[in-house]
Amino acid sequence: MKFVHLHVHSNYSLLQGAFTVEELVGAAARMGM
């Protein structure tokens, strides 16, 4: 995949996200994004 548009909320998004940036990057890498 050459381009993947992501819209996510991390633990830096006040009261909206539960994942850390590291977890999100790891998940995207495992999915080949």
PDB file of N, CA, C, O and CB in Angstrom:
ATOM      1  N   MET A   1       0.842  -1.162   0.000  1.00  0.00           N
ATOM      2  CA  MET A   1       0.000   0.000   0.000  1.00  0.00           C
ATOM      3  C   MET A   1       0.896   1.236   0.000  1.00  0.00           C
ATOM      4  O   MET A   1       1.783   1.358   0.845  1.00  0.00           O
ATOM      5  CB  MET A   1      -0.963  -0.008   1.214  1.00  0.00           C
ATOM      6  N   LYS A   2       0.673   2.145  -0.932  1.00  0.00           N
ATOM      7  CA  LYS A   2       1.520   3.328  -1.025  1.00  0.00           C
ATOM      8  C   LYS A   2       1.052   4.452  -0.116  1.00  0.00           C
ATOM      9  O   LYS A   2       1.868   5.258   0.332  1.00  0.00           O
ATOM     10  CB  LYS A   2       1.566   3.816  -2.446  1.00  0.00           C
ATOM     11  N   PHE A   3      -0.232   4.522   0.166  1.00  0.00           N
ATOM     12  CA  PHE A   3      -0.759   5.604   0.991  1.00  0.00           C
ATOM     13  C   PHE A   3      -1.871   5.059   1.872  1.00  0.00           C
ATOM     14  O   PHE A   3      -2.770   4.364   1.399  1.00  0.00           O
ATOM     15  CB  PHE A   3      -1.273   6.777   0.115  1.00  0.00           C
ATOM     16  N   VAL A   4      -1.803   5.375   3.128  1.00  0.00           N
ATOM     17  CA  VAL A   4      -2.859   4.993   4.066  1.00  0.00           C
ATOM     18  C   VAL A   4      -3.230   6.230   4.862  1.00  0.00           C
ATOM     19  O   VAL A   4      -2.379   6.810   5.538  1.00  0.00           O
ATOM     20  CB  VAL A   4      -2.404   3.821   5.012  1.00  0.00           C
ATOM     21  N   HIS A   5      -4.476   6.639   4.792  1.00  0.00           N
ATOM     22  CA  HIS A   5      -4.938   7.794   5.556  1.00  0.00           C
ATOM     23  C   HIS A   5      -5.439   7.288   6.907  1.00  0.00           C
ATOM     24  O   HIS A   5      -6.382   6.499   6.973  1.00  0.00           O
ATOM     25  CB  HIS A   5      -6.065   8.584   4.785  1.00  0.00           C
ATOM     26  N   LEU A   6      -4.814   7.739   7.960  1.00  0.00           N
ATOM     27  CA  LEU A   6      -5.182   7.296   9.301  1.00  0.00           C
ATOM     28  C   LEU A   6      -5.773   8.447  10.102  1.00  0.00           C
ATOM     29  O   LEU A   6      -5.268   9.569  10.059  1.00  0.00           O
ATOM     30  CB  LEU A   6      -3.966   6.712  10.029  1.00  0.00           C
ATOM     31  N   HIS A   7      -6.823   8.168  10.815  1.00  0.00           N
ATOM     32  CA  HIS A   7      -7.385   9.119  11.771  1.00  0.00           C
ATOM     33  C   HIS A   7      -7.567   8.338  13.064  1.00  0.00           C
ATOM     34  O   HIS A   7      -8.447   7.483  13.167  1.00  0.00           O
ATOM     35  CB  HIS A   7      -8.758   9.759  11.259  1.00  0.00           C
ATOM     36  N   VAL A   8      -6.737   8.636  14.036  1.00  0.00           N
ATOM     37  CA  VAL A   8      -6.782   7.892  15.287  1.00  0.00           C
ATOM     38  C   VAL A   8      -6.720   8.843  16.468  1.00  0.00           C
ATOM     39  O   VAL A   8      -6.324  10.002  16.341  1.00  0.00           O
ATOM     40  CB  VAL A   8      -5.636   6.879  15.356  1.00  0.00           C
ATOM     41  N   HIS A   9      -7.118   8.329  17.609  1.00  0.00           N
ATOM     42  CA  HIS A   9      -6.992   9.055  18.863  1.00  0.00           C
ATOM     43  C   HIS A   9      -6.038   8.279  19.747  1.00  0.00           C
ATOM     44  O   HIS A   9      -6.229   7.086  19.978  1.00  0.00           O
ATOM     45  CB  HIS A   9      -8.377   9.255  19.558  1.00  0.00           C
ATOM     46  N   SER A  10      -5.014   8.950  20.241  1.00  0.00           N
ATOM     47  CA  SER A  10      -4.031   8.302  21.112  1.00  0.00           C
ATOM     48  C   SER A  10      -4.265   8.737  22.550  1.00  0.00           C
ATOM     49  O   SER A  10      -5.232   9.437  22.853  1.00  0.00           O
ATOM     50  CB  SER A  10      -2.581   8.643  20.668  1.00  0.00           C
ATOM     51  N   ASN A  11      -3.365   8.313  23.431  1.00  0.00           N
ATOM     52  CA  ASN A  11      -3.483   8.721  24.823  1.00  0.00           C
ATOM     53  C   ASN A  11      -3.204  10.216  24.985  1.00  0.00           C
ATOM     54  O   ASN A  11      -3.405  10.764  26.069  1.00  0.00           O
ATOM     55  CB  ASN A  11      -2.526   7.908  25.695  1.00  0.00           C
ATOM     56  N   TYR A  12      -2.748  10.879  23.930  1.00  0.00           N
ATOM     57  CA  TYR A  12      -2.563  12.330  23.969  1.00  0.00           C
ATOM     58  C   TYR A  12      -3.859  13.069  23.637  1.00  0.00           C
ATOM     59  O   TYR A  12      -3.933  14.284  23.823  1.00  0.00           O
ATOM     60  CB  TYR A  12      -1.459  12.749  22.996  1.00  0.00           C
ATOM     61  N   SER A  13      -4.876  12.364  23.151  1.00  0.00           N
ATOM     62  CA  SER A  13      -6.176  12.963  22.856  1.00  0.00           C
ATOM     63  C   SER A  13      -7.000  12.914  24.136  1.00  0.00           C
ATOM     64  O   SER A  13      -7.492  11.855  24.526  1.00  0.00           O
ATOM     65  CB  SER A  13      -6.908  12.218  21.672  1.00  0.00           C
ATOM     66  N   LEU A  14      -7.143  14.029  24.767  1.00  0.00           N
ATOM     67  CA  LEU A  14      -7.765  14.105  26.088  1.00  0.00           C
ATOM     68  C   LEU A  14      -9.124  13.402  26.129  1.00  0.00           C
ATOM     69  O   LEU A  14     -10.048  13.781  25.408  1.00  0.00           O
ATOM     70  CB  LEU A  14      -7.927  15.560  26.500  1.00  0.00           C
ATOM     71  N   LEU A  15      -9.236  12.396  26.962  1.00  0.00           N
ATOM     72  CA  LEU A  15     -10.463  11.636  27.212  1.00  0.00           C
ATOM     73  C   LEU A  15     -11.012  10.900  25.987  1.00  0.00           C
ATOM     74  O   LEU A  15     -12.171  10.485  25.997  1.00  0.00           O
ATOM     75  CB  LEU A  15     -11.513  12.558  27.733  1.00  0.00           C
ATOM     76  N   GLN A  16     -10.207  10.729  24.933  1.00  0.00           N
ATOM     77  CA  GLN A  16     -10.731  10.082  23.734  1.00  0.00           C
ATOM     78  C   GLN A  16      -9.941   8.863  23.293  1.00  0.00           C
ATOM     79  O   GLN A  16     -10.482   8.016  22.582  1.00  0.00           O
ATOM     80  CB  GLN A  16     -10.770  11.059  22.621  1.00  0.00           C
ATOM     81  N   GLY A  17      -8.692   8.744  23.685  1.00  0.00           N
ATOM     82  CA  GLY A  17      -7.883   7.636  23.189  1.00  0.00           C
ATOM     83  C   GLY A  17      -7.305   6.805  24.309  1.00  0.00           C
ATOM     84  O   GLY A  17      -7.032   7.314  25.396  1.00  0.00           O
ATOM     85  N   ALA A  18      -7.119   5.520  24.042  1.00  0.00           N
ATOM     86  CA  ALA A  18      -6.583   4.617  25.059  1.00  0.00           C
ATOM     87  C   ALA A  18      -5.223   4.056  24.679  1.00  0.00           C
ATOM     88  O   ALA A  18      -4.542   3.477  25.525  1.00  0.00           O
ATOM     89  CB  ALA A  18      -7.546   3.483  25.302  1.00  0.00           C
ATOM     90  N   PHE A  19      -4.810   4.214  23.421  1.00  0.00           N
ATOM     91  CA  PHE A  19      -3.571   3.606  22.950  1.00  0.00           C
ATOM     92  C   PHE A  19      -2.435   4.612  22.958  1.00  0.00           C
ATOM     93  O   PHE A  19      -2.646   5.809  22.762  1.00  0.00           O
ATOM     94  CB  PHE A  19      -3.755   3.032  21.549  1.00  0.00           C
ATOM     95  N   THR A  20      -1.222   4.108  23.187  1.00  0.00           N
ATOM     96  CA  THR A  20      -0.053   4.975  23.076  1.00  0.00           C
ATOM     97  C   THR A  20       0.343   5.070  21.609  1.00  0.00           C
ATOM     98  O   THR A  20      -0.051   4.237  20.793  1.00  0.00           O
ATOM     99  CB  THR A  20       1.131   4.442  23.941  1.00  0.00           C
ATOM    100  N   VAL A  21       1.117   6.082  21.287  1.00  0.00           N
ATOM    101  CA  VAL A  21       1.587   6.250  19.917  1.00  0.00           C
ATOM    102  C   VAL A  21       2.397   5.030  19.495  1.00  0.00           C
ATOM    103  O   VAL A  21       2.289   4.573  18.357  1.00  0.00           O
ATOM    104  CB  VAL A  21       2.431   7.537  19.781  1.00  0.00           C
ATOM    105  N   GLU A  22       3.202   4.506  20.401  1.00  0.00           N
ATOM    106  CA  GLU A  22       4.009   3.322  20.091  1.00  0.00           C
ATOM    107  C   GLU A  22       3.136   2.126  19.735  1.00  0.00           C
ATOM    108  O   GLU A  22       3.450   1.389  18.801  1.00  0.00           O
ATOM    109  CB  GLU A  22       4.911   2.970  21.272  1.00  0.00           C
ATOM    110  N   GLU A  23       2.040   1.925  20.470  1.00  0.00           N
ATOM    111  CA  GLU A  23       1.122   0.818  20.173  1.00  0.00           C
ATOM    112  C   GLU A  23       0.460   1.002  18.806  1.00  0.00           C
ATOM    113  O   GLU A  23       0.302   0.042  18.052  1.00  0.00           O
ATOM    114  CB  GLU A  23       0.044   0.707  21.270  1.00  0.00           C
ATOM    115  N   LEU A  24       0.079   2.234  18.495  1.00  0.00           N
ATOM    116  CA  LEU A  24      -0.558   2.502  17.210  1.00  0.00           C
ATOM    117  C   LEU A  24       0.399   2.271  16.051  1.00  0.00           C
ATOM    118  O   LEU A  24       0.015   1.697  15.033  1.00  0.00           O
ATOM    119  CB  LEU A  24      -1.083   3.926  17.171  1.00  0.00           C
ATOM    120  N   VAL A  25       1.646   2.716  16.198  1.00  0.00           N
ATOM    121  CA  VAL A  25       2.643   2.518  15.144  1.00  0.00           C
ATOM    122  C   VAL A  25       2.933   1.032  14.966  1.00  0.00           C
ATOM    123  O   VAL A  25       3.060   0.554  13.839  1.00  0.00           O
ATOM    124  CB  VAL A  25       3.946   3.284  15.473  1.00  0.00           C
ATOM    125  N   GLY A  26       3.038   0.306  16.066  1.00  0.00           N
ATOM    126  CA  GLY A  26       3.279  -1.133  15.988  1.00  0.00           C
ATOM    127  C   GLY A  26       2.141  -1.862  15.292  1.00  0.00           C
ATOM    128  O   GLY A  26       2.379  -2.750  14.473  1.00  0.00           O
ATOM    129  N   ALA A  27       0.906  -1.492  15.614  1.00  0.00           N
ATOM    130  CA  ALA A  27      -0.253  -2.125  14.984  1.00  0.00           C
ATOM    131  C   ALA A  27      -0.282  -1.825  13.486  1.00  0.00           C
ATOM    132  O   ALA A  27      -0.561  -2.713  12.680  1.00  0.00           O
ATOM    133  CB  ALA A  27      -1.558  -1.646  15.650  1.00  0.00           C
ATOM    134  N   ALA A  28       0.003  -0.585  13.113  1.00  0.00           N
ATOM    135  CA  ALA A  28       0.023  -0.227  11.692  1.00  0.00           C
ATOM    136  C   ALA A  28       1.116  -0.998  10.957  1.00  0.00           C
ATOM    137  O   ALA A  28       0.902  -1.451   9.833  1.00  0.00           O
ATOM    138  CB  ALA A  28       0.236   1.289  11.519  1.00  0.00           C
ATOM    139  N   ALA A  29       2.271  -1.150  11.575  1.00  0.00           N
ATOM    140  CA  ALA A  29       3.370  -1.893  10.945  1.00  0.00           C
ATOM    141  C   ALA A  29       3.006  -3.363  10.765  1.00  0.00           C
ATOM    142  O   ALA A  29       3.317  -3.952   9.729  1.00  0.00           O
ATOM    143  CB  ALA A  29       4.652  -1.770  11.785  1.00  0.00           C
ATOM    144  N   ARG A  30       2.355  -3.959  11.755  1.00  0.00           N
ATOM    145  CA  ARG A  30       1.948  -5.366  11.646  1.00  0.00           C
ATOM    146  C   ARG A  30       0.929  -5.572  10.535  1.00  0.00           C
ATOM    147  O   ARG A  30       0.887  -6.639   9.923  1.00  0.00           O
ATOM    148  CB  ARG A  30       1.371  -5.857  12.971  1.00  0.00           C
ATOM    149  N   MET A  31       0.104  -4.556  10.269  1.00  0.00           N
ATOM    150  CA  MET A  31      -0.906  -4.652   9.214  1.00  0.00           C
ATOM    151  C   MET A  31      -0.366  -4.235   7.855  1.00  0.00           C
ATOM    152  O   MET A  31      -1.096  -4.238   6.863  1.00  0.00           O
ATOM    153  CB  MET A  31      -2.104  -3.800   9.565  1.00  0.00           C
ATOM    154  N   GLY A  32       0.916  -3.874   7.808  1.00  0.00           N
ATOM    155  CA  GLY A  32       1.521  -3.488   6.538  1.00  0.00           C
ATOM    156  C   GLY A  32       1.133  -2.109   6.056  1.00  0.00           C
ATOM    157  O   GLY A  32       1.139  -1.846   4.853  1.00  0.00           O
ATOM    158  N   MET A  33       0.799  -1.232   6.973  1.00  0.00           N
ATOM    159  CA  MET A  33       0.398   0.133   6.589  1.00  0.00           C
ATOM    160  C   MET A  33       1.583   1.062   6.588  1.00  0.00           C
ATOM    161  O   MET A  33       1.438   2.247   6.291  1.00  0.00           O
ATOM    162  CB  MET A  33      -0.676   0.672   7.532  1.00  0.00           C
TER     163      MET A  33
END
